[in-house]
Amino acid sequence: MTSTETLPQQIDTAVRTIRAHTDHVPDVGVILGTGLGALAEQMTMTAEVSYDDMPGFPISTVESHHGRLLLGSLGGKKAIAMQGRFHRYEGYTMQEVTFPVRVMHALGARTLVVSNACGGMHPLWSPGDLVLLADHINLLGDNPLVGPNYDTLGPRFPDMSAPYDPALRELARTVARDLKITLREGVYVAVVGPNLETRAEYRFLRSIGADVVGMSTVPEVIVAIHAGMRVLGVSIITDQCLADALEAADIPTIIATARSAEPDLTRLITTLLERLH
């Protein structure tokens, strides 16, 4: 973002751009992570806006991220979905990474569903398992709230004692049981990347309480909480990251694993939204 506009002004500009395409007012925002873009196929589309056409939006540089803002309905709820997210390792600031969440909130979304692909460090969990996020650890070395605080966007010191909404988590557990989907629950740790971790780093991350590791999600969740949104987070384990049995990472296999687990994630999120009040 090189604009001389303030953050609230940049948000207003982006909202006006979207309003030129549609008057759709979403209830729910959805962020689709690595290999998870096909969830958008379940949406009944009202409008589609390329990130290229969105003032203030970065451009996704990751191969498996499309770069489109989708507006329509999902699970019977009015929704707005990011088909492709941004990461700190792409060279973007944390404010740029999280700007779309600000826009989602300004458009009307009060609930945020975030998904991602992650490495699994819990020895009893397997690639392809879904993980309900109960908490997170921020090891990105930065925070999207650093800098001037605009009271119209949220408080200077937002509480993070329960970033992942307990009621939404309970609903997710109920839906998973009803659909007979394996749903783990644990702590996500965010690191910068883009390299994957060493054996020693996996040992360290496990020792501080993390079950899964990734390179996203936490900045968006912080901004969503700052804005007063309810948040649900679900990860797909794409590879096992056990320090004493570590194998070389294969990115095509990681993406393929994410896509193979996507039907369960799609059923989980769609059914959850159908039951959401």
C-alpha positions in Angstrom: 0.0 0.0 0.0 1.7 3.2 -1.2 -1.4 5.4 -1.0 -1.4 8.5 1.0 -4.9 7.7 2.3 -5.4 6.5 5.8 -6.3 2.9 6.4 -10.0 3.8 6.9 -10.0 5.7 3.7 -8.3 2.8 1.8 -11.0 0.5 3.1 -13.7 2.9 2.0 -12.1 3.0 -1.5 -12.1 -0.8 -1.8 -15.7 -1.0 -0.6 -16.8 1.5 -3.2 -15.0 -0.6 -5.9 -16.9 -3.7 -4.8 -20.2 -1.8 -4.6 -19.8 -0.8 -8.2 -20.0 -4.6 -9.0 -22.7 -5.6 -6.5 -24.8 -4.5 -3.5 -24.2 -7.9 -1.9 -23.9 -7.6 1.9 -22.2 -10.7 3.3 -22.7 -12.2 6.8 -19.7 -14.5 6.6 -16.1 -14.0 5.3 -14.2 -17.1 4.2 -10.4 -17.3 3.5 -9.4 -20.3 1.3 -5.8 -21.5 1.9 -3.3 -23.5 -0.1 -5.0 -26.1 -2.3 -8.4 -25.3 -0.9 -9.8 -23.0 -3.5 -12.4 -25.5 -4.8 -14.7 -24.7 -1.9 -15.7 -21.7 -4.0 -17.3 -24.1 -6.4 -20.0 -24.6 -3.7 -20.9 -20.9 -3.8 -23.9 -19.6 -5.6 -22.1 -16.6 -7.2 -23.4 -13.0 -7.2 -20.2 -11.3 -8.3 -16.5 -11.9 -8.8 -13.7 -9.3 -8.5 -10.1 -9.9 -9.4 -7.5 -8.7 -6.9 -5.9 -6.9 -9.8 -9.0 -4.6 -9.9 -9.1 -4.0 -6.2 -7.4 -0.9 -4.9 -5.3 -1.7 -1.8 -5.2 -5.4 -2.5 -1.8 -7.2 -3.0 -1.5 -9.7 -5.7 -1.1 -13.4 -4.7 2.2 -14.8 -6.0 1.6 -18.4 -4.8 0.8 -20.9 -7.5 -2.1 -22.6 -5.7 -3.8 -19.3 -4.8 -6.1 -17.9 -7.5 -6.5 -14.2 -6.6 -10.2 -13.5 -6.7 -12.8 -12.1 -4.3 -16.0 -14.1 -4.6 -19.4 -12.8 -3.4 -22.5 -15.0 -3.2 -24.1 -17.6 -0.9 -22.5 -20.6 0.8 -24.5 -23.0 3.0 -27.5 -20.7 2.7 -25.5 -17.7 4.2 -24.5 -14.6 2.3 -20.7 -14.9 2.0 -17.6 -13.3 0.7 -14.6 -15.5 0.0 -11.0 -14.9 -0.7 -9.9 -17.5 -3.3 -6.2 -17.0 -2.6 -4.6 -15.3 0.4 -1.4 -13.3 1.1 1.6 -14.2 3.2 4.4 -12.3 4.9 7.0 -14.4 3.0 5.8 -12.9 -0.3 7.2 -9.6 0.9 4.0 -7.9 1.9 3.5 -6.0 5.1 1.2 -7.4 7.8 -1.2 -4.6 7.0 -1.3 -5.6 3.4 -1.7 -9.3 4.3 -4.8 -8.5 6.4 -6.3 -5.6 4.4 -9.0 -8.0 2.8 -10.3 -8.9 6.2 -10.8 -5.2 6.9 -12.8 -4.9 3.7 -14.8 -8.0 4.4 -15.8 -6.5 7.8 -16.6 -3.1 6.2 -18.9 -4.9 3.7 -20.9 -6.4 6.6 -19.3 -9.8 7.5 -19.3 -10.4 11.2 -18.0 -14.0 11.2 -14.7 -15.1 9.6 -13.9 -18.7 8.6 -10.2 -19.3 7.9 -8.6 -22.4 6.4 -5.1 -23.4 5.7 -2.7 -26.2 4.9 -0.3 -27.0 7.7 2.4 -29.4 8.9 1.4 -31.8 11.6 3.7 -32.2 14.7 1.3 -34.3 16.8 2.5 -37.9 16.6 -1.0 -39.4 16.6 -2.4 -37.2 13.8 -2.0 -38.0 10.1 -1.8 -36.2 6.7 -5.3 -35.5 5.5 -6.7 -34.9 9.0 -8.7 -31.8 9.7 -7.7 -29.7 12.7 -10.0 -27.3 14.5 -7.9 -24.4 15.8 -8.3 -23.9 19.5 -5.6 -21.3 19.9 -2.5 -20.0 18.1 1.1 -18.8 18.7 2.4 -15.9 16.6 6.1 -16.4 15.7 6.0 -14.1 12.6 8.0 -11.5 14.4 5.4 -8.8 13.5 1.8 -7.9 14.2 -0.8 -6.3 11.8 -1.8 -3.9 14.6 1.6 -2.2 14.9 1.3 1.5 14.0 -1.5 4.0 14.4 -4.8 2.7 15.8 -8.0 3.9 14.4 -10.8 3.6 17.0 -13.3 3.2 14.3 -11.7 -0.1 13.3 -11.1 -1.5 16.8 -9.5 -1.0 20.2 -5.8 -0.3 20.7 -5.4 -3.4 22.9 -7.8 -6.1 21.7 -8.2 -9.1 24.0 -7.0 -12.4 22.6 -7.9 -14.8 25.4 -10.3 -16.7 23.1 -9.5 -15.8 19.5 -11.4 -18.8 18.1 -15.0 -18.5 19.1 -16.0 -21.2 21.6 -19.6 -21.5 20.2 -18.4 -21.9 16.6 -15.9 -24.5 17.7 -18.6 -26.5 19.5 -20.8 -26.3 16.4 -17.9 -27.5 14.3 -17.4 -30.5 16.6 -21.1 -31.4 16.4 -21.1 -31.1 12.6 -18.0 -33.3 12.3 -19.6 -36.0 14.5 -22.8 -35.9 12.5 -20.9 -36.1 9.2 -18.4 -38.7 10.6 -15.5 -36.5 9.7 -12.3 -36.8 11.8 -11.7 -33.4 13.4 -8.7 -33.0 15.6 -8.4 -29.9 17.8 -5.1 -28.1 18.7 -2.8 -25.1 18.6 -1.5 -23.6 15.4 1.9 -21.8 15.3 2.6 -19.3 12.5 6.2 -18.9 11.2 7.4 -16.6 8.4 8.7 -19.2 5.9 8.9 -19.8 3.1 11.4 -22.6 3.9 10.1 -25.5 5.9 11.5 -26.1 9.3 14.5 -28.0 10.5 14.4 -30.9 12.9 15.5 -28.7 15.7 12.8 -26.1 14.9 10.1 -28.7 14.9 11.3 -29.9 18.3 11.2 -26.3 19.6 7.7 -25.6 18.1 6.3 -28.8 19.7 7.9 -28.0 23.0 6.2 -24.6 23.2 2.8 -26.2 22.8 2.0 -26.2 19.1 0.3 -29.1 17.3 0.5 -27.8 13.7 2.6 -25.2 11.9 2.0 -22.9 9.0 2.8 -19.6 7.4 -0.6 -17.8 7.5 -3.9 -17.4 9.4 -2.7 -15.7 12.5 -2.5 -12.1 11.1 -6.0 -12.4 9.6 -7.3 -13.7 12.9 -5.7 -10.9 14.9 -7.3 -8.3 12.6 -10.7 -10.0 12.7 -10.6 -10.0 16.5 -9.6 -6.4 16.5 -12.7 -5.7 14.3 -15.0 -7.6 16.6 -15.6 -10.6 14.3 -16.2 -14.2 15.4 -13.6 -16.5 14.1 -13.5 -20.2 13.2 -10.2 -21.8 12.0 -9.7 -25.2 10.4 -6.4 -26.6 9.1 -5.6 -29.6 6.8 -2.5 -31.5 7.8 -0.6 -32.0 4.6 2.6 -33.6 5.9 4.0 -35.1 9.1 6.7 -33.0 10.8 8.1 -35.4 13.4 11.6 -34.3 14.2 12.9 -37.9 14.8 11.3 -39.3 11.7 11.5 -36.4 9.3 11.4 -36.9 5.6 12.2 -34.4 2.9 9.2 -32.2 2.0 7.6 -32.6 -1.4 5.5 -29.5 -2.3 3.4 -31.2 -5.0 2.5 -34.0 -2.5 1.6 -31.4 0.1 -0.7 -29.6 -2.3 -2.2 -32.9 -3.4 -2.9 -33.9 0.2 -4.7 -30.7 0.8 -6.9 -31.2 -2.2 -7.6 -34.8 -1.3 -8.9 -33.6 2.1 -10.9 -30.7 0.6 -14.2 -32.6 0.2 -14.4 -33.2 4.0 -13.5 -29.5 4.7 -16.1 -28.4 2.2 -18.8 -30.6 3.8 -17.8 -29.4 7.2 -17.8 -25.7 6.5 -20.9 -25.8 4.3 -23.0 -27.7 6.8 -21.7 -25.5 9.7 -22.9 -22.4 7.8 -26.3 -24.0 7.2 -26.7 -24.5 10.9 -25.2 -21.1 11.9 -27.6 -18.7 13.6 
